[in-house]
Amino acid sequence: MLYDNIPGMVKKLFATQTQFFMKKLILIIALGALNAFAIDCLRSTFDIFAKEYPTSSEFSTTIYKNFFLDSIYLHYADTSHSTEYDNNKYYYTGTHVDSAKTYTKEHGSDDWEIKVLSPEELTLEAYGVKTTVTQEGDFKKVRQEGKGNPPVTEYLIYETKDSVYYTVSYLYASGNKESYEHRVYIRNDTLYTTEDGMGAFIVRDTANESKCYEYDSYPQSGIHATYEYEMRGDTLTATKKILGGYRNTLIIFLVPVEKYSSAIISGKRRPKLNPVKSKDFDLLGRPAKNKHNFIIKH
């Protein structure tokens, strides 16, 4: 495939068909009306999780209004998935990401692998993948070219305030082409997603507008996933839980720009390290208490 030889952390930063959660990270571009008083789960899910395509040729960790992406927590509860935890922490100088750290642990293992990534390692260009973004009338076109198969992936995107239509095309070395249509839209207090005729819908919790539920088909045949948004002090959290199939929990932590002027990361690359010695995540792989924030330069 196009990204076969690219490290897992970098894959998480760009959208591909096979890297589900990475596509999600790149899409946290417009967090809607998130604030400390009320967070609309439906609108936030539309902006954060529903749109699965790249939006830029540059590396982005989302700077939205007054928030930086601080860290990502990903836990695979299903033991059929070899990885149990796959967590990421970002470090800034001013508004620029100068490095990142990854924490991974396999099911059945007590050892954590911790790696430090430089800015160069956070770009696809370093691994031979070129991304081009152009505007063609009302449509945005994103083209990614690499050495894998398919060597070319193209996205054609049309977006409005409450809806997105886009196609993803895979151009293979043999000359064959596969295309898939996607549509995401909000209508009558429901968020609908469709992919080549297969659909799902998301509705708010009747008692909590910051939480909503995803169902695979209509009528409601069982909850497939939940989404929830919360302000914890000055930290904004966005949580998605998959309840069927590969059961997992994905939590995205964002912190306010104005409170943290710059940050640095220290330490050399180490193949394995006990998380007891790490201040970013606790023994269960969760972001440590009071640690989803930047390391400040004094």
C-alpha positions as CSV (number, residue, x, y, z in Angstrom):
1,M,0.0,0.0,0.0
2,L,1.0,3.7,-0.2
3,Y,2.2,3.9,3.4
4,D,3.7,0.4,3.9
5,N,7.1,1.6,5.1
6,I,6.0,4.5,7.2
7,P,6.2,4.3,11.0
8,G,2.9,3.9,12.9
9,M,3.0,7.3,14.5
10,V,3.3,9.1,11.2
11,K,0.5,7.0,9.7
12,K,-1.8,8.3,12.4
13,L,-1.4,11.8,11.1
14,F,-2.7,11.2,7.6
15,A,-5.9,9.7,6.1
16,T,-5.8,6.3,4.5
17,Q,-8.4,3.6,4.1
18,T,-6.5,1.1,6.3
19,Q,-5.4,3.4,9.1
20,F,-8.8,4.2,10.7
21,F,-7.7,6.2,13.7
22,M,-5.1,8.2,11.9
23,K,-7.7,9.5,9.6
24,K,-9.6,10.7,12.6
25,L,-6.6,12.7,14.0
26,I,-6.1,14.6,10.8
27,L,-9.8,15.6,10.8
28,I,-9.9,17.5,14.1
29,I,-9.9,20.8,12.2
30,A,-13.1,22.6,13.3
31,L,-14.3,21.8,16.8
32,G,-17.5,23.7,16.4
33,A,-19.0,25.4,19.4
34,L,-17.1,23.7,22.1
35,N,-16.9,25.7,25.3
36,A,-16.9,25.3,29.0
37,F,-20.6,25.6,29.3
38,A,-22.2,23.5,26.7
39,I,-20.8,21.1,24.1
40,D,-23.0,20.0,21.2
41,C,-22.1,16.3,20.7
42,L,-23.7,16.1,17.3
43,R,-21.9,19.1,15.8
44,S,-18.6,18.2,17.5
45,T,-18.8,14.6,16.1
46,F,-19.5,16.0,12.6
47,D,-16.4,18.2,12.9
48,I,-14.0,15.8,14.6
49,F,-14.8,12.2,13.8
50,A,-17.1,11.9,10.8
51,K,-15.0,13.5,8.0
52,E,-12.3,11.0,7.0
53,Y,-10.0,12.8,4.5
54,P,-6.8,14.9,4.7
55,T,-7.3,18.6,4.5
56,S,-3.7,19.9,4.0
57,S,-0.4,19.0,2.5
58,E,1.3,20.0,5.8
59,F,1.5,18.2,9.1
60,S,-1.2,19.4,11.5
61,T,-2.1,18.6,15.0
62,T,-5.0,21.0,15.1
63,I,-4.8,24.5,16.4
64,Y,-8.5,25.5,16.7
65,K,-9.4,28.8,18.2
66,N,-7.7,28.6,21.7
67,F,-6.8,24.9,21.7
68,F,-3.8,22.8,20.9
69,L,-3.8,19.1,20.5
70,D,-1.9,17.9,23.6
71,S,-2.2,14.1,23.6
72,I,-4.0,11.0,22.3
73,Y,-5.0,7.9,24.3
74,L,-6.0,4.8,22.4
75,H,-6.8,1.5,24.2
76,Y,-7.7,-1.7,22.4
77,A,-9.9,-3.8,24.7
78,D,-10.2,-6.6,22.1
79,T,-7.3,-9.0,22.7
80,S,-7.4,-10.2,19.0
81,H,-5.6,-6.9,18.3
82,S,-2.0,-7.3,19.2
83,T,-1.6,-3.8,20.5
84,E,-3.2,-2.9,23.9
85,Y,-2.2,0.8,24.2
86,D,-1.0,3.2,21.5
87,N,-0.7,6.7,23.0
88,N,0.9,9.9,21.7
89,K,2.1,13.1,23.3
90,Y,2.9,16.3,21.4
91,Y,5.5,19.0,22.4
92,Y,5.5,22.6,21.1
93,T,7.7,25.6,20.7
94,G,5.3,28.5,20.4
95,T,2.6,27.2,18.0
96,H,5.0,24.8,16.2
97,V,5.1,21.1,17.0
98,D,8.8,20.4,17.6
99,S,8.5,16.7,18.5
100,A,6.3,13.9,19.7
101,K,6.5,10.9,21.9
102,T,4.8,7.5,21.4
103,Y,3.9,5.0,24.0
104,T,2.9,1.5,22.9
105,K,2.3,-1.8,24.7
106,E,1.2,-5.2,23.5
107,H,-1.5,-7.4,25.1
108,G,0.1,-9.7,27.6
109,S,3.3,-7.7,28.0
110,D,4.4,-5.5,30.9
111,D,6.9,-3.7,28.8
112,W,6.3,-0.3,27.1
113,E,8.0,0.9,24.0
114,I,8.6,4.7,24.1
115,K,9.9,6.5,21.0
116,V,10.7,10.2,20.4
117,L,9.9,11.5,16.9
118,S,11.6,14.6,15.4
119,P,9.7,17.1,13.3
120,E,11.1,15.5,10.1
121,E,9.7,12.1,11.2
122,L,6.2,13.7,11.5
123,T,5.9,14.4,7.7
124,L,4.9,12.0,5.0
125,E,7.4,13.6,2.6
126,A,10.3,12.1,4.6
127,Y,8.9,8.6,3.6
128,G,8.5,9.4,-0.1
129,V,4.8,10.4,-0.1
130,K,3.9,13.7,-1.8
131,T,0.6,15.5,-1.0
132,T,-0.9,18.1,-3.3
133,V,-4.0,20.1,-2.5
134,T,-5.8,22.1,-5.2
135,Q,-9.1,23.9,-5.5
136,E,-11.3,23.1,-8.5
137,G,-14.4,25.3,-8.4
138,D,-16.4,24.3,-5.3
139,F,-14.4,21.1,-4.9
140,K,-11.1,20.6,-3.0
141,K,-8.8,17.9,-4.6
142,V,-6.2,16.2,-2.5
143,R,-3.7,13.9,-4.3
144,Q,-1.2,11.7,-2.5
145,E,1.6,9.9,-4.4
146,G,4.0,7.3,-3.1
147,K,5.9,4.1,-4.0
148,G,3.4,1.6,-2.6
149,N,0.4,0.1,-4.4
150,P,-1.8,1.9,-5.0
151,P,0.8,4.5,-5.7
152,V,-1.9,7.3,-5.9
153,T,-4.8,8.1,-3.7
154,E,-7.1,11.0,-4.6
155,Y,-9.8,12.8,-2.6
156,L,-12.5,15.0,-4.2
157,I,-14.3,17.0,-1.5
158,Y,-17.3,19.3,-1.4
159,E,-18.2,20.7,2.0
160,T,-20.9,23.0,3.5
161,K,-21.7,23.9,7.1
162,D,-23.9,20.8,7.7
163,S,-22.8,18.3,5.0
164,V,-19.8,16.9,3.3
165,Y,-19.7,14.8,0.1
166,Y,-16.4,13.3,-1.0
167,T,-15.0,10.5,-3.2
168,V,-11.8,8.5,-2.5
169,S,-10.1,7.0,-5.6
170,Y,-7.3,4.4,-5.5
171,L,-5.2,4.4,-8.7
172,Y,-3.2,1.1,-8.9
173,A,0.0,0.5,-10.8
174,S,-1.9,-1.9,-13.1
175,G,-4.0,0.9,-14.3
176,N,-7.1,-0.2,-12.3
177,K,-9.1,2.3,-10.3
178,E,-11.3,1.9,-7.3
179,S,-13.6,4.7,-6.1
180,Y,-15.8,5.0,-3.0
181,E,-18.4,7.7,-2.3
182,H,-18.9,9.1,1.2
183,R,-21.6,11.5,2.5
184,V,-21.9,13.0,6.0
185,Y,-24.7,15.4,6.9
186,I,-26.8,16.7,9.8
187,R,-30.6,16.7,9.4
188,N,-33.4,16.8,11.9
189,D,-31.1,16.5,14.9
190,T,-29.4,13.4,13.5
191,L,-26.0,12.9,12.0
192,Y,-26.0,10.5,9.0
193,T,-22.9,8.9,7.4
194,T,-23.0,6.8,4.3
195,E,-20.3,4.9,2.3
196,D,-21.3,3.2,-0.9
197,G,-24.8,2.6,0.4
198,M,-23.8,1.4,3.8
199,G,-24.9,3.8,6.5
200,A,-25.0,4.8,10.1
201,F,-26.7,7.5,12.2
202,I,-25.8,9.3,15.4
203,V,-28.2,10.9,17.8
204,R,-27.8,12.9,21.1
205,D,-28.4,11.5,24.5
206,T,-31.8,12.8,25.6
207,A,-30.5,13.9,29.0
208,N,-26.9,15.0,28.0
209,E,-26.3,17.1,24.9
210,S,-22.5,16.4,25.3
211,K,-23.0,12.7,24.6
212,C,-24.4,10.8,21.6
213,Y,-24.8,7.3,20.2
214,E,-24.1,5.7,16.9
215,Y,-26.3,3.0,15.4
216,D,-25.3,1.0,12.3
217,S,-28.7,0.9,10.7
218,Y,-32.3,2.1,11.0
219,P,-34.4,1.3,13.0
220,Q,-32.1,1.3,16.0
221,S,-30.6,-2.2,16.3
222,G,-28.0,-1.7,19.0
223,I,-25.4,1.0,19.9
224,H,-22.2,0.6,17.8
225,A,-20.3,3.5,19.4
226,T,-20.6,6.4,21.8
227,Y,-19.1,10.0,21.6
228,E,-18.7,12.3,24.6
229,Y,-17.2,15.8,25.1
230,E,-16.1,17.4,28.4
231,M,-14.2,20.3,29.8
232,R,-11.9,19.0,32.6
233,G,-10.6,22.2,34.1
234,D,-9.0,23.9,31.1
235,T,-8.6,20.7,29.1
236,L,-11.1,19.8,26.4
237,T,-11.6,16.0,25.9
238,A,-13.2,14.2,23.0
239,T,-13.9,10.5,23.6
240,K,-15.1,7.8,21.1
241,K,-15.8,4.3,22.3
242,I,-16.3,1.4,19.8
243,L,-18.6,-1.1,21.5
244,G,-18.6,-3.9,18.9
245,G,-16.0,-5.6,16.7
246,Y,-12.5,-4.2,17.6
247,R,-13.6,-2.7,21.0
248,N,-11.5,0.3,21.8
249,T,-11.5,3.7,23.4
250,L,-10.0,6.8,21.7
251,I,-9.6,10.0,23.8
252,I,-8.2,13.3,22.4
253,F,-6.9,15.9,24.8
254,L,-6.7,19.6,23.8
255,V,-5.4,22.5,25.9
256,P,-5.7,26.3,25.6
257,V,-3.1,28.1,23.6
258,E,-2.9,31.2,25.9
259,K,-1.9,29.3,29.0
260,Y,1.2,27.6,27.4
261,S,3.6,29.8,25.5
262,S,6.1,27.1,24.5
263,A,7.3,23.6,25.4
264,I,10.3,21.3,25.0
265,I,10.9,17.6,25.1
266,S,13.9,15.9,26.6
267,G,15.4,12.5,26.6
268,K,16.9,10.2,24.0
269,R,15.2,7.5,22.0
270,R,14.8,4.3,24.1
271,P,13.5,1.0,22.8
272,K,11.7,0.1,26.1
273,L,10.9,1.9,29.3
274,N,8.7,1.1,32.3
275,P,5.8,3.7,32.4
276,V,6.5,4.2,36.1
277,K,9.4,6.5,34.9
278,S,7.2,8.4,32.5
279,K,5.2,11.4,33.7
280,D,2.9,11.5,30.7
281,F,0.8,8.4,31.2
282,D,-0.1,6.3,34.2
283,L,0.4,2.5,34.8
284,L,-2.8,1.7,32.9
285,G,-1.7,3.8,29.9
286,R,-4.0,6.7,30.7
287,P,-2.8,10.3,30.6
288,A,-1.4,10.9,34.1
289,K,-3.3,13.2,36.5
290,N,-2.5,16.8,35.8
291,K,-0.2,15.8,32.9
292,H,-2.3,16.5,29.8
293,N,-0.5,19.8,29.4
294,F,2.8,21.2,28.1
295,I,6.2,21.2,29.6
296,I,7.0,24.8,30.0
297,K,10.3,26.6,29.3
298,H,11.3,28.8,32.2
